[in-house]
Amino acid sequence: MTDAPIKQQDTNAYYGMAVASFMISLGAVTAAVLYMDVDVWVRAFLGIALLYLVTSSFTLAKVIRDRQEVGQIVSRVDQARLDKILAEHDPFKTP
């Protein structure tokens, strides 16, 4: 008796909203950096900081996802071991 985990799947609308939100926020901050009334080197610094923030956000999301997947695999192995022990156990067997 194994309970298969329910696979969670996002809807297309949720995926589209997440992509649109990311693109709008990235575009807004990029436009703010480009049109800011400061020297070019300040804009360049803020642009590099923006790129660093975006790449580190993707890295953090990947690390969190990978940790969650490892946790699911470990719990599946533990559940399989428990199922095997319970299947082999006979409470009415005399020692």
Beta strands, then each sheet from edge to edge (+ up, - down):
end
